[in-house]
Amino acid sequence: MSQQCSTDHDRRAFLRTVASASMLGALSLPTLAPLQAFARDMEMMVKGPKVPDIAAKKLGEHTYVVIAPDGFPNPKNQGMMSNVTFLVTSMGVVILDSGASVQIGEMVIRQIRKVTDKPIVAVFNTHYHGDHWLGNHAFVEANKDIPIYAHPLTTSAIKTGQGEYWQHLMERSTDNATMGTIVTPPNKDINHGDEISFGDVTIRCHHHGKAHTPADICFEIVEDRIVHVGDVAMDRRIAFMEDGSYLGTFKTMDALEKLKPNLWLPGHGQPGKDVLKNNRELFEGIYGACVKAVKEGKPLEEAKAMVLADPRVKKWAPQTKGFEQNIGSYTSLAYTEAEVANF
Protein backbone atom coordinates (compact mmCIF):
# COMPACT_ATOMS: atom_id res chain seq x y z
CA MET A 1 0.00 0.00 0.00
CA SER A 2 1.36 3.45 -0.88
CA GLN A 3 2.71 6.01 1.61
CA GLN A 4 -0.20 8.30 0.68
CA CYS A 5 -2.66 5.53 1.54
CA SER A 6 -0.96 5.00 4.92
CA THR A 7 -1.08 8.74 5.63
CA ASP A 8 -4.82 8.88 4.90
CA HIS A 9 -5.36 5.86 7.16
CA ASP A 10 -3.41 7.52 9.98
CA ARG A 11 -5.31 10.79 9.59
CA ARG A 12 -8.69 9.07 9.60
CA ALA A 13 -7.69 6.99 12.63
CA PHE A 14 -6.69 10.14 14.50
CA LEU A 15 -9.96 11.86 13.63
CA ARG A 16 -11.96 8.84 14.74
CA THR A 17 -10.08 8.93 18.04
CA VAL A 18 -10.87 12.62 18.50
CA ALA A 19 -14.53 11.93 17.71
CA SER A 20 -14.76 9.19 20.34
CA ALA A 21 -16.34 10.40 23.57
CA SER A 22 -14.71 7.59 25.53
CA MET A 23 -11.27 8.87 24.59
CA LEU A 24 -12.18 12.44 25.58
CA GLY A 25 -13.62 11.83 28.98
CA ALA A 26 -11.41 14.51 30.54
CA LEU A 27 -13.17 17.24 28.52
CA SER A 28 -16.33 18.90 29.67
CA LEU A 29 -19.51 18.23 27.70
CA PRO A 30 -19.73 21.81 26.32
CA THR A 31 -16.20 21.36 24.93
CA LEU A 32 -16.71 17.79 23.74
CA ALA A 33 -19.72 18.31 21.45
CA PRO A 34 -18.21 20.89 19.05
CA LEU A 35 -14.91 19.00 18.99
CA GLN A 36 -16.68 15.79 17.98
CA ALA A 37 -18.59 17.64 15.26
CA PHE A 38 -15.35 19.20 14.00
CA ALA A 39 -13.69 15.77 13.86
CA ARG A 40 -16.60 14.29 11.89
CA ASP A 41 -16.49 17.18 9.42
CA MET A 42 -12.73 16.85 9.00
CA GLU A 43 -12.97 13.10 8.41
CA MET A 44 -15.57 13.74 5.68
CA MET A 45 -13.09 16.09 4.03
CA VAL A 46 -10.48 13.33 4.01
CA LYS A 47 -12.93 10.73 2.71
CA GLY A 48 -16.32 11.20 1.11
CA PRO A 49 -19.52 9.62 2.43
CA LYS A 50 -20.64 6.04 1.94
CA VAL A 51 -22.44 5.16 -1.29
CA PRO A 52 -25.97 3.81 -0.68
CA ASP A 53 -26.30 0.08 -1.22
CA ILE A 54 -27.46 -1.26 -4.58
CA ALA A 55 -28.36 -4.94 -4.42
CA ALA A 56 -26.50 -7.26 -6.76
CA LYS A 57 -28.42 -8.92 -9.58
CA LYS A 58 -27.67 -12.55 -10.42
CA LEU A 59 -27.09 -13.15 -14.13
CA GLY A 60 -25.71 -16.68 -14.21
CA GLU A 61 -24.57 -19.51 -11.96
CA HIS A 62 -21.47 -17.55 -10.94
CA THR A 63 -22.12 -14.02 -12.22
CA TYR A 64 -23.57 -11.07 -10.32
CA VAL A 65 -23.70 -7.38 -11.26
CA VAL A 66 -24.30 -4.20 -9.28
CA ILE A 67 -25.99 -2.01 -11.90
CA ALA A 68 -25.37 1.73 -11.85
CA PRO A 69 -28.63 3.71 -12.07
CA ASP A 70 -27.09 6.75 -13.79
CA GLY A 71 -24.91 7.24 -16.82
CA PHE A 72 -22.80 10.20 -15.69
CA PRO A 73 -21.18 11.27 -12.41
CA ASN A 74 -22.91 13.87 -10.26
CA PRO A 75 -23.26 14.75 -6.57
CA LYS A 76 -26.49 12.78 -6.24
CA ASN A 77 -25.14 9.45 -7.51
CA GLN A 78 -21.70 10.04 -5.89
CA GLY A 79 -19.99 8.75 -9.02
CA MET A 80 -21.93 5.48 -9.22
CA MET A 81 -22.08 5.54 -13.03
CA SER A 82 -20.74 2.20 -14.24
CA ASN A 83 -21.65 -1.39 -13.48
CA VAL A 84 -19.52 -3.52 -11.17
CA THR A 85 -19.54 -7.27 -11.78
CA PHE A 86 -18.40 -10.04 -9.47
CA LEU A 87 -18.01 -13.76 -9.97
CA VAL A 88 -18.36 -16.26 -7.15
CA THR A 89 -15.92 -19.06 -7.97
CA SER A 90 -14.65 -22.07 -6.07
CA MET A 91 -11.41 -20.18 -5.41
CA GLY A 92 -13.01 -16.93 -4.29
CA VAL A 93 -14.64 -13.77 -5.61
CA VAL A 94 -13.41 -12.11 -8.82
CA ILE A 95 -14.22 -8.47 -9.70
CA LEU A 96 -14.76 -7.26 -13.27
CA ASP A 97 -14.38 -3.46 -13.22
CA SER A 98 -14.29 -2.00 -9.74
CA GLY A 99 -16.25 1.26 -10.01
CA ALA A 100 -15.37 4.94 -9.81
CA SER A 101 -14.26 5.37 -6.18
CA VAL A 102 -13.13 3.65 -3.02
CA GLN A 103 -16.64 4.25 -1.63
CA ILE A 104 -18.22 2.40 -4.56
CA GLY A 105 -15.79 -0.47 -4.11
CA GLU A 106 -16.69 -0.65 -0.44
CA MET A 107 -20.39 -0.66 -1.29
CA VAL A 108 -19.83 -3.57 -3.69
CA ILE A 109 -17.95 -5.47 -0.99
CA ARG A 110 -21.02 -5.09 1.23
CA GLN A 111 -23.17 -6.61 -1.53
CA ILE A 112 -20.69 -9.45 -2.01
CA ARG A 113 -20.94 -10.27 1.68
CA LYS A 114 -24.70 -10.70 1.31
CA VAL A 115 -23.98 -13.45 -1.24
CA THR A 116 -20.82 -15.18 0.00
CA ASP A 117 -18.13 -15.04 2.66
CA LYS A 118 -15.44 -16.24 0.22
CA PRO A 119 -12.32 -14.06 -0.05
CA ILE A 120 -11.94 -11.57 -2.91
CA VAL A 121 -9.06 -13.00 -4.94
CA ALA A 122 -8.71 -10.93 -8.14
CA VAL A 123 -9.76 -7.75 -9.95
CA PHE A 124 -9.93 -7.20 -13.73
CA ASN A 125 -10.15 -3.75 -15.39
CA THR A 126 -11.50 -3.41 -18.93
CA HIS A 127 -9.80 -0.09 -19.81
CA TYR A 128 -8.32 3.11 -18.39
CA HIS A 129 -11.39 5.35 -17.97
CA GLY A 130 -11.56 5.90 -14.23
CA ASP A 131 -15.17 4.89 -13.64
CA HIS A 132 -14.00 1.32 -14.34
CA TRP A 133 -10.95 1.09 -12.07
CA LEU A 134 -10.77 3.79 -9.35
CA GLY A 135 -12.57 1.33 -7.07
CA ASN A 136 -9.42 -0.83 -7.14
CA HIS A 137 -8.43 1.07 -3.99
CA ALA A 138 -11.16 -0.62 -1.93
CA PHE A 139 -10.14 -4.11 -2.96
CA VAL A 140 -6.47 -3.47 -2.22
CA GLU A 141 -7.51 -2.30 1.24
CA ALA A 142 -9.42 -5.57 1.63
CA ASN A 143 -6.50 -7.66 0.31
CA LYS A 144 -3.15 -5.89 -0.07
CA ASP A 145 -1.77 -8.73 -2.22
CA ILE A 146 -4.70 -8.90 -4.65
CA PRO A 147 -3.77 -9.23 -8.34
CA ILE A 148 -5.32 -6.55 -10.57
CA TYR A 149 -5.35 -7.54 -14.25
CA ALA A 150 -5.51 -5.23 -17.27
CA HIS A 151 -4.07 -4.75 -20.74
CA PRO A 152 -0.55 -3.23 -20.58
CA LEU A 153 -1.80 -0.10 -22.37
CA THR A 154 -4.37 0.42 -19.63
CA THR A 155 -1.76 0.20 -16.89
CA SER A 156 0.58 2.53 -18.76
CA ALA A 157 -2.16 5.12 -19.33
CA ILE A 158 -3.18 5.12 -15.66
CA LYS A 159 0.41 5.57 -14.54
CA THR A 160 1.14 8.39 -17.01
CA GLY A 161 -1.72 10.82 -16.49
CA GLN A 162 -5.08 9.10 -16.78
CA GLY A 163 -4.97 8.14 -13.11
CA GLU A 164 -4.75 11.65 -11.72
CA TYR A 165 -7.02 13.03 -14.46
CA TRP A 166 -9.86 10.66 -13.56
CA GLN A 167 -9.32 10.99 -9.82
CA HIS A 168 -9.74 14.76 -10.04
CA LEU A 169 -12.57 14.54 -12.59
CA MET A 170 -14.61 12.33 -10.30
CA GLU A 171 -14.00 14.62 -7.32
CA ARG A 172 -15.09 17.71 -9.29
CA SER A 173 -18.12 16.00 -10.79
CA THR A 174 -19.42 14.71 -7.46
CA ASP A 175 -18.67 17.69 -5.18
CA ASN A 176 -15.88 15.63 -3.59
CA ALA A 177 -18.09 12.62 -2.78
CA THR A 178 -15.26 10.39 -4.08
CA MET A 179 -12.65 12.12 -1.87
CA GLY A 180 -10.16 9.73 -0.34
CA THR A 181 -9.90 7.52 -3.43
CA ILE A 182 -6.27 6.73 -4.21
CA VAL A 183 -5.04 5.94 -7.72
CA THR A 184 -4.39 2.19 -7.64
CA PRO A 185 -3.15 0.90 -11.03
CA PRO A 186 -3.32 -2.71 -12.22
CA ASN A 187 -0.33 -4.89 -11.36
CA LYS A 188 -0.75 -7.85 -13.74
CA ASP A 189 -0.72 -7.79 -17.55
CA ILE A 190 -3.27 -9.66 -19.68
CA ASN A 191 -3.55 -9.89 -23.46
CA HIS A 192 -5.79 -11.32 -26.15
CA GLY A 193 -6.32 -15.06 -25.77
CA ASP A 194 -5.22 -15.30 -22.16
CA GLU A 195 -7.29 -17.66 -20.03
CA ILE A 196 -7.27 -17.48 -16.25
CA SER A 197 -8.92 -20.23 -14.23
CA PHE A 198 -10.47 -19.74 -10.82
CA GLY A 199 -11.41 -23.36 -10.23
CA ASP A 200 -14.90 -23.75 -11.68
CA VAL A 201 -14.82 -20.45 -13.61
CA THR A 202 -12.63 -19.52 -16.56
CA ILE A 203 -12.11 -15.96 -17.77
CA ARG A 204 -11.03 -15.69 -21.42
CA CYS A 205 -9.62 -12.33 -22.55
CA HIS A 206 -10.45 -10.68 -25.88
CA HIS A 207 -8.59 -7.68 -27.29
CA HIS A 208 -9.02 -6.81 -30.97
CA GLY A 209 -7.26 -3.47 -31.15
CA LYS A 210 -8.59 0.03 -30.77
CA ALA A 211 -12.33 0.19 -30.08
CA HIS A 212 -13.65 2.42 -27.27
CA THR A 213 -9.98 2.95 -26.34
CA PRO A 214 -6.79 1.32 -27.64
CA ALA A 215 -6.73 -0.94 -24.58
CA ASP A 216 -10.21 -2.51 -24.27
CA ILE A 217 -10.24 -6.06 -22.91
CA CYS A 218 -13.55 -7.92 -23.02
CA PHE A 219 -14.01 -10.82 -20.62
CA GLU A 220 -15.71 -14.05 -21.60
CA ILE A 221 -17.11 -15.81 -18.54
CA VAL A 222 -16.86 -19.17 -20.21
CA GLU A 223 -18.98 -21.42 -18.00
CA ASP A 224 -21.83 -18.89 -17.70
CA ARG A 225 -21.73 -17.99 -21.42
CA ILE A 226 -21.69 -14.29 -20.59
CA VAL A 227 -19.39 -11.73 -22.25
CA HIS A 228 -18.46 -8.62 -20.30
CA VAL A 229 -17.87 -6.00 -23.02
CA GLY A 230 -16.87 -3.01 -20.87
CA ASP A 231 -17.51 0.12 -22.92
CA VAL A 232 -17.09 -1.46 -26.36
CA ALA A 233 -20.89 -1.49 -26.33
CA MET A 234 -23.18 0.38 -23.98
CA ASP A 235 -26.88 0.05 -23.32
CA ARG A 236 -28.52 3.33 -24.40
CA ARG A 237 -25.55 5.53 -23.51
CA ILE A 238 -22.66 7.23 -25.30
CA ALA A 239 -19.71 9.15 -23.87
CA PHE A 240 -15.91 9.43 -23.87
CA MET A 241 -15.28 8.17 -27.39
CA GLU A 242 -12.39 10.59 -27.97
CA ASP A 243 -9.78 7.81 -27.75
CA GLY A 244 -11.83 5.38 -29.83
CA SER A 245 -12.50 4.20 -33.35
CA TYR A 246 -15.71 3.31 -35.17
CA LEU A 247 -14.02 0.89 -37.53
CA GLY A 248 -12.14 -0.65 -34.61
CA THR A 249 -15.38 -0.97 -32.66
CA PHE A 250 -17.08 -2.73 -35.59
CA LYS A 251 -14.08 -5.06 -35.90
CA THR A 252 -14.25 -5.90 -32.20
CA MET A 253 -18.01 -6.44 -32.34
CA ASP A 254 -17.59 -8.76 -35.34
CA ALA A 255 -15.14 -10.89 -33.37
CA LEU A 256 -17.24 -10.93 -30.21
CA GLU A 257 -20.44 -11.88 -32.02
CA LYS A 258 -18.78 -15.16 -33.07
CA LEU A 259 -18.74 -16.16 -29.39
CA LYS A 260 -22.57 -16.36 -29.38
CA PRO A 261 -23.03 -15.82 -25.62
CA ASN A 262 -26.32 -16.02 -23.80
CA LEU A 263 -25.89 -12.47 -22.54
CA TRP A 264 -23.88 -9.31 -23.17
CA LEU A 265 -22.84 -7.47 -20.02
CA PRO A 266 -22.02 -3.79 -20.71
CA GLY A 267 -20.15 -1.37 -18.49
CA HIS A 268 -23.17 0.96 -18.60
CA GLY A 269 -26.83 0.05 -18.72
CA GLN A 270 -28.74 -3.19 -18.52
CA PRO A 271 -27.33 -6.58 -19.59
CA GLY A 272 -29.17 -8.15 -22.49
CA LYS A 273 -29.09 -10.25 -25.65
CA ASP A 274 -29.28 -7.23 -27.98
CA VAL A 275 -26.75 -4.83 -26.44
CA LEU A 276 -24.23 -5.18 -29.29
CA LYS A 277 -26.87 -5.13 -32.01
CA ASN A 278 -28.55 -1.99 -30.68
CA ASN A 279 -25.34 -0.06 -30.00
CA ARG A 280 -23.98 -1.06 -33.39
CA GLU A 281 -27.08 0.24 -35.17
CA LEU A 282 -26.58 3.67 -33.59
CA PHE A 283 -22.85 3.70 -34.40
CA GLU A 284 -23.45 2.57 -37.99
CA GLY A 285 -25.92 5.41 -38.40
CA ILE A 286 -23.38 7.98 -37.17
CA TYR A 287 -20.44 6.59 -39.11
CA GLY A 288 -22.44 5.77 -42.25
CA ALA A 289 -23.80 9.31 -42.50
CA CYS A 290 -20.28 10.71 -42.15
CA VAL A 291 -18.94 8.40 -44.86
CA LYS A 292 -21.69 9.64 -47.16
CA ALA A 293 -20.87 13.27 -46.30
CA VAL A 294 -17.18 12.76 -47.01
CA LYS A 295 -17.86 11.07 -50.35
CA GLU A 296 -20.15 13.95 -51.33
CA GLY A 297 -17.58 16.54 -50.28
CA LYS A 298 -19.77 18.04 -47.57
CA PRO A 299 -18.19 19.86 -44.59
CA LEU A 300 -18.44 18.70 -40.98
CA GLU A 301 -21.37 21.00 -40.21
CA GLU A 302 -23.47 19.37 -42.93
CA ALA A 303 -22.29 15.94 -41.85
CA LYS A 304 -23.80 16.49 -38.41
CA ALA A 305 -27.16 17.35 -39.97
CA MET A 306 -26.93 14.15 -42.03
CA VAL A 307 -26.14 12.16 -38.87
CA LEU A 308 -29.19 13.56 -37.07
CA ALA A 309 -31.39 12.76 -40.08
CA ASP A 310 -30.21 9.15 -40.36
CA PRO A 311 -33.13 6.84 -39.42
CA ARG A 312 -30.89 4.64 -37.26
CA VAL A 313 -29.75 7.65 -35.26
CA LYS A 314 -33.27 9.05 -35.00
CA LYS A 315 -34.41 5.69 -33.65
CA TRP A 316 -31.89 5.55 -30.81
CA ALA A 317 -31.17 9.22 -30.00
CA PRO A 318 -34.25 9.82 -27.79
CA GLN A 319 -33.43 6.87 -25.52
CA THR A 320 -29.63 7.28 -25.38
CA LYS A 321 -28.16 9.03 -22.33
CA GLY A 322 -25.55 11.63 -23.20
CA PHE A 323 -26.61 11.88 -26.83
CA GLU A 324 -27.08 15.64 -27.02
CA GLN A 325 -23.91 16.39 -25.04
CA ASN A 326 -21.72 14.04 -27.06
CA ILE A 327 -23.10 13.82 -30.60
CA GLY A 328 -20.87 16.70 -31.72
CA SER A 329 -17.66 14.95 -30.70
CA TYR A 330 -18.98 11.60 -31.97
CA THR A 331 -19.71 13.13 -35.37
CA SER A 332 -16.32 14.85 -35.52
CA LEU A 333 -14.54 11.57 -34.77
CA ALA A 334 -16.64 9.68 -37.34
CA TYR A 335 -16.07 12.35 -39.98
CA THR A 336 -12.29 12.38 -39.43
CA GLU A 337 -12.13 8.60 -39.48
CA ALA A 338 -14.23 8.47 -42.65
CA GLU A 339 -11.87 10.96 -44.33
CA VAL A 340 -8.86 8.80 -43.51
CA ALA A 341 -10.58 5.59 -44.58
CA ASN A 342 -11.85 6.94 -47.90
CA PHE A 343 -8.80 8.86 -49.13
C-alpha positions in Angstrom: 0.0 0.0 0.0 1.4 3.5 -0.9 2.7 6.0 1.6 -0.2 8.3 0.7 -2.7 5.5 1.5 -1.0 5.0 4.9 -1.1 8.7 5.6 -4.8 8.9 4.9 -5.4 5.9 7.2 -3.4 7.5 10.0 -5.3 10.8 9.6 -8.7 9.1 9.6 -7.7 7.0 12.6 -6.7 10.1 14.5 -10.0 11.9 13.6 -12.0 8.8 14.7 -10.1 8.9 18.0 -10.9 12.6 18.5 -14.5 11.9 17.7 -14.8 9.2 20.3 -16.3 10.4 23.6 -14.7 7.6 25.5 -11.3 8.9 24.6 -12.2 12.4 25.6 -13.6 11.8 29.0 -11.4 14.5 30.5 -13.2 17.2 28.5 -16.3 18.9 29.7 -19.5 18.2 27.7 -19.7 21.8 26.3 -16.2 21.4 24.9 -16.7 17.8 23.7 -19.7 18.3 21.4 -18.2 20.9 19.1 -14.9 19.0 19.0 -16.7 15.8 18.0 -18.6 17.6 15.3 -15.4 19.2 14.0 -13.7 15.8 13.9 -16.6 14.3 11.9 -16.5 17.2 9.4 -12.7 16.8 9.0 -13.0 13.1 8.4 -15.6 13.7 5.7 -13.1 16.1 4.0 -10.5 13.3 4.0 -12.9 10.7 2.7 -16.3 11.2 1.1 -19.5 9.6 2.4 -20.6 6.0 1.9 -22.4 5.2 -1.3 -26.0 3.8 -0.7 -26.3 0.1 -1.2 -27.5 -1.3 -4.6 -28.4 -4.9 -4.4 -26.5 -7.3 -6.8 -28.4 -8.9 -9.6 -27.7 -12.6 -10.4 -27.1 -13.2 -14.1 -25.7 -16.7 -14.2 -24.6 -19.5 -12.0 -21.5 -17.6 -10.9 -22.1 -14.0 -12.2 -23.6 -11.1 -10.3 -23.7 -7.4 -11.3 -24.3 -4.2 -9.3 -26.0 -2.0 -11.9 -25.4 1.7 -11.8 -28.6 3.7 -12.1 -27.1 6.7 -13.8 -24.9 7.2 -16.8 -22.8 10.2 -15.7 -21.2 11.3 -12.4 -22.9 13.9 -10.3 -23.3 14.7 -6.6 -26.5 12.8 -6.2 -25.1 9.5 -7.5 -21.7 10.0 -5.9 -20.0 8.8 -9.0 -21.9 5.5 -9.2 -22.1 5.5 -13.0 -20.7 2.2 -14.2 -21.7 -1.4 -13.5 -19.5 -3.5 -11.2 -19.5 -7.3 -11.8 -18.4 -10.0 -9.5 -18.0 -13.8 -10.0 -18.4 -16.3 -7.1 -15.9 -19.1 -8.0 -14.7 -22.1 -6.1 -11.4 -20.2 -5.4 -13.0 -16.9 -4.3 -14.6 -13.8 -5.6 -13.4 -12.1 -8.8 -14.2 -8.5 -9.7 -14.8 -7.3 -13.3 -14.4 -3.5 -13.2 -14.3 -2.0 -9.7 -16.2 1.3 -10.0 -15.4 4.9 -9.8 -14.3 5.4 -6.2 -13.1 3.6 -3.0 -16.6 4.3 -1.6 -18.2 2.4 -4.6 -15.8 -0.5 -4.1 -16.7 -0.7 -0.4 -20.4 -0.7 -1.3 -19.8 -3.6 -3.7 -18.0 -5.5 -1.0 -21.0 -5.1 1.2 -23.2 -6.6 -1.5 -20.7 -9.4 -2.0 -20.9 -10.3 1.7 -24.7 -10.7 1.3 -24.0 -13.5 -1.2 -20.8 -15.2 0.0 -18.1 -15.0 2.7 -15.4 -16.2 0.2 -12.3 -14.1 0.0 -11.9 -11.6 -2.9 -9.1 -13.0 -4.9 -8.7 -10.9 -8.1 -9.8 -7.8 -10.0 -9.9 -7.2 -13.7 -10.1 -3.8 -15.4 -11.5 -3.4 -18.9 -9.8 -0.1 -19.8 -8.3 3.1 -18.4 -11.4 5.3 -18.0 -11.6 5.9 -14.2 -15.2 4.9 -13.6 -14.0 1.3 -14.3 -10.9 1.1 -12.1 -10.8 3.8 -9.4 -12.6 1.3 -7.1 -9.4 -0.8 -7.1 -8.4 1.1 -4.0 -11.2 -0.6 -1.9 -10.1 -4.1 -3.0 -6.5 -3.5 -2.2 -7.5 -2.3 1.2 -9.4 -5.6 1.6 -6.5 -7.7 0.3 -3.2 -5.9 -0.1 -1.8 -8.7 -2.2 -4.7 -8.9 -4.6 -3.8 -9.2 -8.3 -5.3 -6.6 -10.6 -5.4 -7.5 -14.2 -5.5 -5.2 -17.3 -4.1 -4.7 -20.7 -0.6 -3.2 -20.6 -1.8 -0.1 -22.4 -4.4 0.4 -19.6 -1.8 0.2 -16.9 0.6 2.5 -18.8 -2.2 5.1 -19.3 -3.2 5.1 -15.7 0.4 5.6 -14.5 1.1 8.4 -17.0 -1.7 10.8 -16.5 -5.1 9.1 -16.8 -5.0 8.1 -13.1 -4.8 11.7 -11.7 -7.0 13.0 -14.5 -9.9 10.7 -13.6 -9.3 11.0 -9.8 -9.7 14.8 -10.0 -12.6 14.5 -12.6 -14.6 12.3 -10.3 -14.0 14.6 -7.3 -15.1 17.7 -9.3 -18.1 16.0 -10.8 -19.4 14.7 -7.5 -18.7 17.7 -5.2 -15.9 15.6 -3.6 -18.1 12.6 -2.8 -15.3 10.4 -4.1 -12.7 12.1 -1.9 -10.2 9.7 -0.3 -9.9 7.5 -3.4 -6.3 6.7 -4.2 -5.0 5.9 -7.7 -4.4 2.2 -7.6 -3.1 0.9 -11.0 -3.3 -2.7 -12.2 -0.3 -4.9 -11.4 -0.8 -7.8 -13.7 -0.7 -7.8 -17.6 -3.3 -9.7 -19.7 -3.6 -9.9 -23.5 -5.8 -11.3 -26.1 -6.3 -15.1 -25.8 -5.2 -15.3 -22.2 -7.3 -17.7 -20.0 -7.3 -17.5 -16.3 -8.9 -20.2 -14.2 -10.5 -19.7 -10.8 -11.4 -23.4 -10.2 -14.9 -23.8 -11.7 -14.8 -20.5 -13.6 -12.6 -19.5 -16.6 -12.1 -16.0 -17.8 -11.0 -15.7 -21.4 -9.6 -12.3 -22.5 -10.5 -10.7 -25.9 -8.6 -7.7 -27.3 -9.0 -6.8 -31.0 -7.3 -3.5 -31.2 -8.6 0.0 -30.8 -12.3 0.2 -30.1 -13.6 2.4 -27.3 -10.0 2.9 -26.3 -6.8 1.3 -27.6 -6.7 -0.9 -24.6 -10.2 -2.5 -24.3 -10.2 -6.1 -22.9 -13.6 -7.9 -23.0 -14.0 -10.8 -20.6 -15.7 -14.0 -21.6 -17.1 -15.8 -18.5 -16.9 -19.2 -20.2 -19.0 -21.4 -18.0 -21.8 -18.9 -17.7 -21.7 -18.0 -21.4 -21.7 -14.3 -20.6 -19.4 -11.7 -22.2 -18.5 -8.6 -20.3 -17.9 -6.0 -23.0 -16.9 -3.0 -20.9 -17.5 0.1 -22.9 -17.1 -1.5 -26.4 -20.9 -1.5 -26.3 -23.2 0.4 -24.0 -26.9 0.0 -23.3 -28.5 3.3 -24.4 -25.6 5.5 -23.5 -22.7 7.2 -25.3 -19.7 9.2 -23.9 -15.9 9.4 -23.9 -15.3 8.2 -27.4 -12.4 10.6 -28.0 -9.8 7.8 -27.8 -11.8 5.4 -29.8 -12.5 4.2 -33.4 -15.7 3.3 -35.2 -14.0 0.9 -37.5 -12.1 -0.7 -34.6 -15.4 -1.0 -32.7 -17.1 -2.7 -35.6 -14.1 -5.1 -35.9 -14.2 -5.9 -32.2 -18.0 -6.4 -32.3 -17.6 -8.8 -35.3 -15.1 -10.9 -33.4 -17.2 -10.9 -30.2 -20.4 -11.9 -32.0 -18.8 -15.2 -33.1 -18.7 -16.2 -29.4 -22.6 -16.4 -29.4 -23.0 -15.8 -25.6 -26.3 -16.0 -23.8 -25.9 -12.5 -22.5 -23.9 -9.3 -23.2 -22.8 -7.5 -20.0 -22.0 -3.8 -20.7 -20.2 -1.4 -18.5 -23.2 1.0 -18.6 -26.8 0.1 -18.7 -28.7 -3.2 -18.5 -27.3 -6.6 -19.6 -29.2 -8.2 -22.5 -29.1 -10.2 -25.7 -29.3 -7.2 -28.0 -26.8 -4.8 -26.4 -24.2 -5.2 -29.3 -26.9 -5.1 -32.0 -28.5 -2.0 -30.7 -25.3 -0.1 -30.0 -24.0 -1.1 -33.4 -27.1 0.2 -35.2 -26.6 3.7 -33.6 -22.9 3.7 -34.4 -23.4 2.6 -38.0 -25.9 5.4 -38.4 -23.4 8.0 -37.2 -20.4 6.6 -39.1 -22.4 5.8 -42.3 -23.8 9.3 -42.5 -20.3 10.7 -42.2 -18.9 8.4 -44.9 -21.7 9.6 -47.2 -20.9 13.3 -46.3 -17.2 12.8 -47.0 -17.9 11.1 -50.3 -20.1 13.9 -51.3 -17.6 16.5 -50.3 -19.8 18.0 -47.6 -18.2 19.9 -44.6 -18.4 18.7 -41.0 -21.4 21.0 -40.2 -23.5 19.4 -42.9 -22.3 15.9 -41.8 -23.8 16.5 -38.4 -27.2 17.3 -40.0 -26.9 14.1 -42.0 -26.1 12.2 -38.9 -29.2 13.6 -37.1 -31.4 12.8 -40.1 -30.2 9.2 -40.4 -33.1 6.8 -39.4 -30.9 4.6 -37.3 -29.7 7.7 -35.3 -33.3 9.0 -35.0 -34.4 5.7 -33.6 -31.9 5.5 -30.8 -31.2 9.2 -30.0 -34.3 9.8 -27.8 -33.4 6.9 -25.5 -29.6 7.3 -25.4 -28.2 9.0 -22.3 -25.5 11.6 -23.2 -26.6 11.9 -26.8 -27.1 15.6 -27.0 -23.9 16.4 -25.0 -21.7 14.0 -27.1 -23.1 13.8 -30.6 -20.9 16.7 -31.7 -17.7 14.9 -30.7 -19.0 11.6 -32.0 -19.7 13.1 -35.4 -16.3 14.8 -35.5 -14.5 11.6 -34.8 -16.6 9.7 -37.3 -16.1 12.4 -40.0 -12.3 12.4 -39.4 -12.1 8.6 -39.5 -14.2 8.5 -42.6 -11.9 11.0 -44.3 -8.9 8.8 -43.5 -10.6 5.6 -44.6 -11.8 6.9 -47.9 -8.8 8.9 -49.1 
